[in-house]
Amino acid sequence: MSKSLDVKVPVKLMGKHVHEIRDPIHVFIRFDDDERRVIDSRPFQRLRHIHQLAMTYLVYPGASHKRFEHSLGVMELASKVYDVVMRRELPENLREYVRGKKPDFIPYWRSILRMAALCHDLGHLPFSHAAEAHLLPDGWSHERMTKEIILSDEMRQLWENMEPPLKPEAIAKLAIGPRKEKDLTYNDWESLLAEIITGDAFGVDRMDYLLRDSYHTGVGYGSFDHHRLIDTLCILKQPPTDEGEQSDHPVLGVEEGGLHAAEALPLARYFMFSQVYCHPVRRIYDIHLRDFLAEWQPRAKFPTNVEKYLGITDNEVMSAMLRAAGDPARAGHKYASRIMKHQHFKILYTTTPYDMNKNPDAAQAIFDAARNKFGDEHLRFDRFPPKDPAPDFPVLAQDGRTYSARSKSQVIQHIPMVVTDYVFIAPELRDEAREWLDTNRDRIIADSTETEETP
């Protein structure tokens, strides 16, 4: 463990020391000897050098936090959720699954869950999500890299030497989840535990990044009462459909008394996406970074060999970017220079409801016209893919019945979807381009609509 961590060893639990470190979100995060060995491992220590929010610190200077502390926080929250829901009565199919298992079944899977939560981000590229979609070979993602690292010889030695030994395949399954890993088969128990980490409704990965990103960016949008929310979580069946059908597949739900806390989570996510994650300057820095990496990396792709992959962090990228910014002969010079000298592309156009009423693809039409006028190299288009703003989940009523959160909650029903289309232009052309756009905007949008409607 790095000396920079405030580590204490207060007690022993089942023969293992319990260590604790201070954390600005969770006050203390505690872990045992086995977990400490994973934290001290080379793959996990690499996360000290992977920014959680890419280059967001150029917009929000406090956002210099890393995947390292986020992963510790996810582990802390995962076991809190597990402890709460395991104290409650399990649905019949899970009771049948657990019945007859060894006495250490529940604590064993608690260890698996904590390790999976701790390791769920091991496969992130430098600067996290900024480069992933374009700079990994087809079929690869940070989730797949996470699985490869968890199953690597280096990590297998750690899992096998634990007391009791942990199955790396089980850790990988929970860390990634069935939505991201189609090649693995999950039973109901494994799906439920994976949902604790990666679930859309109550995944602790989401809880921690909202709380942590909000804290470090200095905004209040990501705050919600996660203590109350976690205390009211339970395992429920999916609520009946409109046709009266009900699945026995167990999922995380919430007691009726925790519904307001549950509503606050997707609201916090909406505000963080609209105000922080989709901030236009943050988005264009990600684009410049991606363009730089595409020229800097051999064959414009990151390696998928685990050993080579672990050797690349933000540090290597920043070092290369600094050299490239000062040397026009180096690959990626023009993009590195824009980042280092804060000469990023500027907003030319962003979507407005008025224009979208006339043409839902107004931004694309303006981008295409601007490229024809000013040239590809001076324009960038950024479309943030819309996501489900508020996943549905079951709610346990006081009379013991369950209902769909969406059926009762006006908040869940009406949380808006974040839609952002940005057209960026080189700053030296912005004034000319704005004048051109003011003159031609209505014609461009109308002409595009006519073209689409032409048989």
C-alpha positions, 0 to 999 in steps of 0.5 A: 500500500502506498504511504500516501494512504492514511492506513490504520490496522485497528482490529482482526476479523476471522484471523485477518487484519481489517485496514481502513483508509479515509475517503471524502465520500464514505468517510472510511473504507475498510478492507481485509488482508486479502483485499489489501493484496489486490489493492497493492497489485500492479493492475489495481495500482495502475488505476491511480494513474487513470483519470475518472473523468478524462480531461474534465479537470480542464473545465472543473479543476477539482476533477482530478480524481482517479479510478483508484478511489472510485473502485474502493468506493464501489467495493464499500457500497457493494457490501453495504447493499449485500448486507442489507438485502441478505438480512431480508427474506429472499424470494422463494427461488433464491431461498431454494438456491441457497438452501442446503449450501455450506454455512459459508455460502453467504460470506463467500459470495460477499467476498466474491462481490467485494472483489468484483466491485473492487476490480470492475474498472481494471480494464479502463483505457487511459483517460477512461471512456474518452477513447474507448469507442474508437481505439480498441479493436472490434469486439473489445471494450474495457469490460472485456479487458477487465475480464482478461485482467481478472483471469490473468496469471498474475491475478489468478495467483492472488485469488488462489492464495486467498483463504478461502480461495476465490473463483476468478471466473465468478469475480469476472462475471459479477464485475462485468454483468450479463448486459456486457458479457454475452459469452457467459451464462448467469444464474439468478443468484449471479445476475442479482449480485452483478446487478448490485454493481452494474445495475441501471436502477441501483448499481453501486458503480453509478451511485459512487461515481455520481457522488464522487464526481459531484464532490470533485467537480464542486457541483451539487447536482450528483448528491442524493440520500444514498444512505436511505436508499441503501437501507430500503433496498430489497430483492423482489420479483419484477412487478406484473406487466399490464397483461398481468404476467410476472417474472420470477427473475429476482431484481433489486427493488425498494421499499415504498418508504425509500421511493423518494430516495430512489427517485433522486438517483436518476434525477442526480444522474440527469443533472450530472449528464446535462451539466457536467458530463455533456459540458461542451468544452469537456466534450471537445477536449475528449474529441481532441484527445481521441484524435491525438491518440489515434495518431499516436498509437501504432495502427491507431489502436491500443494493444489487447495483450494484458502485459502491454495494456497494463503498461499504458496509463494517463502518464504515458499519454500526457508525456507524449502529448507534451512532447508532441505539442512542442514538436510539429514533426511528432504524431498528433502535434496539432491535437496535442497543441490545441489541448496544451495551449487551450486552443480547443474548437469552439461551439458553432451550433448546438441543438435547439427545440425550435430547430428540432421541431423543423428537422430532428437532424438539424445539427447533422445538416448544419455540420455537413454544410459547414464541412463543405464550406470550411473543410473537414479538418476545421469541424467536429460533430459530437452526438451524445447517444441518448440513454434510458433516463430512469429505468423502472424497478419494483416497489414493495408496498406496505401491504406486501404487494409490489408495483412498478415505480413507473406506474406511480412515480411522476418523477420516474415517468418524466425525467427527460432524456439528455440530448446534445448535438454539438457542432464545433469549429476551429477558433480561428474560423468561429466569427466567420462561421457564425456569420455564415450560419446566421445567414444560412441556418434556416435554408440549411435545415429546410433543404435537408428536410426536403432532401430526406422527403424526396422519394 
